[in-house]
Amino acid sequence: MDDVSDRIDPARAWVAVALTVLTALVVGAFAFPRQVYDGFLWRYFWGPVVADGTGSACAQRIDGRTVLDGDCLTGIVAEPGYTTVSTVSYAIVLVFALLGVVFFLRRLDIGTGQGFFFALFPFMLFGGALRTVEDASVALLRTTGEPAISFPLSGLFISPFIYFTVFFVTLAAVLVSVAAARGDLVERYEYPLAAIGTLAFTVTIGYLGWLAASTSVLEFHPAVAAITLVGATLVAALAWIGTERFAPEVNVATGYMGVLVVWGHTVDGIANVLSLDWASELGLPSYTPKHVVNSAIIEVTSAVQPPSVSAAIGTAWPFLLVKIGAALFVVWVFNDEIFEESPRYSMLLLVAILAVGLGPGTRDFLRATFGV
């Protein structure tokens, strides 16, 4: 058995599995279009993108045709946002994709130091900002009839396809940065990598600012940005001070990376609380939760919390506590032994954990900041 495992190249095995699954989905979609394509791929993945990208309340698949803004009852119905099936599927794909990236980083001989983690931080902000551009485009479509980015091109900026968009932008940046370092153009590849991510994020924010200045659809609410960023920074600082004093073992392996993980997930938590519970007080549009976990927490809170309390403080606040608690737990779990056994995979997993909080969090607080 050991001889067989020694003869199997993990990277080639990963490619074989990926091609097998992809082939099975493609063949199944053609052989059984109603079951595989309409009932699975379209319903849980492409359908929500169509509804979101066209600004529709729902998209329906009826007799092999896509219908927008119908009765939302007939045929196979898809609404903007996530479902339990899509959320679980994305989690599985994420873990599998991380394995593939590990093989890629191993070939380049990079990705084991903390500099790699911090260099990727701007790309997470970029992903959230890019998703907000699509939200702004839909807002323009609903108000003026003309989107900033037409569908289906805008599909590249909607989940799950935006993850591929950001991934390939990041991949190109990594290749350019590594080539620059090995060509002695820079001292370390992390420097140009961080610079490219920062430039991408800055340009995207600049575009959002231009839309806000040139149209009446977008508005600027600086209080949202101030509360979110200052609040997340205070929580991260208190978490660091508290753990360093009472449980220093929590931060031994991750150091300041752990602080950033807590900060990123707190951004997501605060942005959700502000947009869902305090929108009217801040002069924001009405928002609804698109994430399964957030929706479930709100439902439970609404059921157990007295209506008078819900009216006073809202029902989304437990989501913030869950995000902070989960982030601290993850930071505690990542110890020296985990990094020593598999440094690249551990580093990538920590990157992914930050990204799944900071990416949506950036989108949420930018949406509220620009009123889209």
N, C-alpha and C positions, 0 to 999 in steps of 0.2 A: 504493500500500500504506500509506504514511504517512497519507494522507487518511482511509483506512478506520479505522486505529487511532486517529486523532484524534477520529473521530465516535463511537467506542465508549466508553461510560462504564464504567470498570473496576468500579465498585461494582455497577452493573446487570448486568454480565457475570458477576460473582461470584454474584449472586442467581440468575441464569438457569442457571448450571452446577449450583448447589446444588439447585434445584428439579428440574432434569432428572434428576440422579442419584437424588434421593429418589423421583421419580415412577417411574423405571425399576425401582427396588427394590420399590416397592409393587405396581406392575403385575406384575412378575415373580413376586412372592410369591403373588399371586392366580392368575396364569395357570399357573405351574409351581411349585406349593407344595412338592412333594417335592424338587425340585432347588434352587430359590432360597431358600425359607424353611427347610425342614428341613435341607438339605445345606449351606447357607451361613450364613444369618442366625441360625438357631437353633443350629447346631453350634458356631459360633465366637464368638457374641456373647450371645444370650439364654440358651442352654443352660447355659454356665458360671455365669451369674448365678443361674439357678434352682437349680443344684446348691449353689452357695455360700450363697444366701439361705435354703435349707431345711436346711442342715447335712448334705447328702447326700454320699456318696462320689462319686456320679455321677448324671447325669440322662440318660435315654434317650428317643429319639424313635422310636416303633414304630407303624407304620400310622397316622400322624397324631396319635398320643397321646403324652403325656409321662409317662414312668414313672420313679419315684424309687427309688433303692436296689435296683435290679434286679441282674442278673448282670454289668452293666457290659461286656457283650460283644455283646449283641444290638442290632440297629438302629443308629441314629446315636447315638454316645455323646459326652457332654460332661462334663468334669470341672472342678472349681473351679480358677481360675487362668487364665493366659494361654497362648496357642499362638503359633506363628510367624505364622500368618495374621492372628490378631487383633492381634498386636504391630505388624506391618507396616501393617495397616489403620489402627490408631490413630495411627501416625506420619504417614500420609498425611492423615488427617482433621485432625490437629493443625496441620500446615503450611497446609492449606487454610483452616482456621478462623482461623489467625493473620492471613491476608490479609483476611478479613472483619472482624476486629476492628480492623485497621489503618484500613480505610475508616470504621468507626464512630468511632474516636478522631480521625481527620482531620476528621470532621464536627463533633465536639465541640471540636476544636482543643486537645487535651491529649495527653499520653503521650510527650513528647520529653525530659523531664528525669529526673534520677536520683531525684527525690522520688517519682515515679510508681512506679518499681521498688521502692523501700523501702516504700511504702504498701501494695503488694500482698503483701508478705512474710507478714503474719499470715494471709492467706487461704490460703496454701499450708500453713501449720500447721493451719489449720482443716479443710482437706480431708483431711489425714492423720488428724486426730483424729476426724472424722466417720466415716471408714471404720472406725476402731477401734471406734466405737459399734456398728456392724453386726457386727463380729467378736465383741464382747461379747454381743450379742443371740443370735448363733448358739451361743455357749458356754452361755448360759442355757437355750436350747432343748434342747441335748443333755443337760444335767444335770437340769433341772427339767421339761422338756416345754413350757415357756412362754417364748417369746422376749420380749425387751424391745420389739422392733419386729417386727410380723408381716409375713410375705411376702404380697403383692408390694410393699407399701410400702417394705420394707427394700431392694428393688431399686434405689431411688433413691440408696442409699449404697454400691452395689457398682459396680465398673468394668464397662462404660464410663459408666454412667448417672450415677455420682457426679460425673464431670467436668462434665456438664451442670448438675447440682444446684449445685455450687460456682460454676460460671460464671454462672448466673442470679442467685445471691446476690451475687456480686461485681458483676455488671452493675447490679443495683438499688442497691448501695452507691455505685457510680461516679456514677449518675444523681442520687442524693440529694446526694452530696458536691459535684458540679459545680453543682447548683441552689443549694446553700447558699452556695457561693463567689460565684456570680453574683448572688445576692441580698444580698451583703455581710453575710452572717451569720458567715462565717469569712474569714480572710485568704487561705488557700490551700485548695484542694479536697483536697490530700493529707492534711491533718490529720484531717478527719472520716472519710475513707476508711480510713486506718490505724486509727482508733479503732473503727470498725464491725468491721473484720476482727479486731482484738484482742478485742473483746467476744464475737464469734461463737466464737473459739477458746477463750476463758475459760469461756464457758457450756458448751461441749462437754466440756472437761476437767473442769469441775465435775460434769457428769452422769456421766462415767466414775468420778470419785471417789466420787460417791454410790452407784453400783452396787457399787463395791469395798467401801464401808462397810456397805451394807445387804444384801449377799448373800455367800454363802460361795464363790461361783464365781470371782469376781475376787480377786486378791491384789495386794499392792503390793510391788514389788521396786525400791527406790530405787537400788540399786547399778547396775542397768542404765541408768537415766536418767543417773546421775552419770558412769559410764564413757563413755557415748555422747556426752553433751554436752561434757564436759571434754575427751575425746579429740578430738572434731571441732574444738573451739576451739583446741587446741594445734596440730593439723595445719594449720588455716587460718592461724594466727599464724606458724608456721614457714614455710609457703608464701609468705606475704607478705614476711617478713623475707628469705628466701632469694632471691626474685625481685627484690626491691628492691635487694639488694646485688649480685647477679650478672647479672640480666637485667631491669633496670627497665622496658624497653620492653614487657614482658608486661602491666604494670598501667596503662600510660599512658591507655588509653581507658576502661577499666572502673573503675579505682580500687577503692573499697571494695565496689562491686557484685561485682567479681571475687572478693573475699575471701568474700562471702556465698555465691557459687556453689560455691566449694571447700568451704566449711563445710557447705552443704546436702547435697552429694554424699558428703561424708565421713560425715555422720550416717547416710545410707543404707548405706554400706559397713560401718561399725562395727556398726550394728544387725543387719545380716545375719550378720556373723561371730559376734556374741554369741549370737544366737538359733539359729544352725545348728550352730556348733561347740562352744559353751560352755553350752548350755541346762542340762544335768544339773548342772554345777558351780555354776550360779547358781540352781538350784532351779526352773527354768522347765519348762513343758510342752515336748513334742517338736514341732519345727517342720520343715516341708519347704519348699524354694524354690518360688515360684510364678512367677518370671520366667524367661523362656527363656534370657537371657544368663547369669543366675546359675547356672541348672541346668547349662548347657554348661561353664562355668568349673569347677564342682565335678566334673563328669565327667572333664574333661581332667586336673585336678589329681589326682584319685583314680587315674587311669591311669598318670601319670608319676611321682608322688611315692611314695617307699617307704612301705609300710604302717605301719612303725614311726613314721615322721615324721608321717603322717596321724593316727595315734592320739595323738600328742603335741600337735600344733598345729592339727589339723583340716584341712579341704579348702576352706573358704570364704574363707580369707584373701587369695587373689589377687584376689577381687572388690573388696576394699577398695583395693588398689593400682591396679586398673583404674579405679575411680571417681575416685580422686585424680588419676591421670594424665590421664584424659579431661577432668576439670574444668579442670585447668591448661592443657590444650591449647586448650579452648574460650576461656578467658580470653585466651590469647595471640592467637588468631585474631581476636577482636574488637578491631580497631584503629580509629583516628580516621577513616580513610577509609570504613569500613563505616557508622559512625554518621552521617557527613556525607552520604553518598549516600541513606540511607533511615533517618532517626533513629527513627521510630515502629516500623517493622518490626524494626529492630535491637534496640530496647528490648524489644519484645514477645518476640522470639526469645530474648533473654537471660532474660526472665521465665519463658518456657516451659522453658528448659534448667534453671533452678533448680527449677522446679516438678516436673519429671519425676524429680528426685533427692530433693528435700526432701519432696514429698508421700508417696511410698512409704516414705521413710526415717522420717518422723514416725509413720506407721502401724506400721512394724516395731518401732520402739523403744518406742512406747506399748503395743503388744501384749505385748511382753516385760515392760515395766514393770508392767502390770496382770495379767500371767499369763494372757492369753487367746490 
